[in-house]
C-alpha cells in the first residue's frame, strides 16, 4: 500500500486496521491518509461507535403503549 491511499482502499482494510493485524507499512499509510481526510476520520468514528449505539438502542424495553402500537401495526400488515 502506498502513501497515496484512497478512501475506498482504506475502507476495504478497515476491519484489519481496527483489529491491529495490518503490517506496519499498511497501517502507516492508513494513518497518514486519515491525518488528512476528515471524511475517513468521521467514518471510522461512526463505525466504531455503531455497536455501542446499537446496544444502547436495544437495551431499553418499549413502553406498554409503544409495544401495543407496534403489535397493532404489524398485525395490520399481515
C-alpha positions in Angstrom: 0.0 0.0 0.0 1.4 3.4 -0.9 1.1 6.8 0.7 -1.5 7.8 -2.0 -4.1 5.5 -0.4 -7.7 6.1 -1.4 -10.6 6.3 0.9 -12.1 3.2 -0.8 -9.0 1.1 -0.2 -8.8 2.3 3.4 -12.4 1.2 4.0 -11.6 -2.2 2.4 -8.9 -2.7 5.0 -10.8 -1.1 7.9 -11.5 -4.2 9.9 -7.9 -5.3 9.7 -6.8 -1.8 10.7 -9.1 -1.7 13.7 -8.1 -5.2 14.8 -4.4 -4.3 14.5 -3.5 -7.0 12.1 -2.0 -4.9 9.3 1.7 -4.7 8.7 3.5 -1.5 9.8 3.7 0.0 6.3 0.0 -0.5 5.5 -1.1 0.8 8.9 1.2 3.8 8.5 -0.4 4.5 5.0 -3.9 4.4 6.5 -2.8 6.6 9.5 -1.2 9.1 7.0 -4.4 9.2 4.9 -6.6 9.7 7.9 -4.4 12.5 9.1 -5.5 14.5 6.1 -9.0 13.1 5.5 -11.7 14.3 7.9 -14.3 12.2 6.0 -12.4 9.0 6.8 -11.9 10.0 10.4 -15.7 10.6 10.7 -16.4 7.3 9.0 -14.1 5.3 11.4 -15.5 7.1 14.4 -19.1 6.2 13.3 -18.1 2.6 12.5 -16.5 2.2 15.9 -19.5 3.8 17.7 -22.2 1.7 15.9 -22.1 -1.3 18.2 -22.3 0.9 21.3 -25.2 2.8 19.8 -27.0 -0.4 18.8 -26.6 -1.9 22.3 -28.0 1.3 23.9 -30.9 1.5 21.5 -31.9 -2.1 22.0 -31.3 -2.3 25.8 -34.4 -0.4 26.8 -37.8 -2.2 26.6 -40.5 -0.2 24.8 -43.3 1.2 26.9 -46.6 -0.7 27.1 -48.2 1.8 24.7 -45.4 1.6 22.2 -45.4 -2.2 22.3 -49.1 -2.3 21.8 -48.9 0.2 18.9 -46.2 -1.9 17.3 -48.3 -5.1 17.6 -51.3 -3.4 16.0 -49.1 -2.0 13.2 -47.6 -5.4 12.5 -50.9 -7.2 12.7 -52.4 -4.8 10.2 -49.6 -5.7 7.7 -50.2 -9.4 7.8 
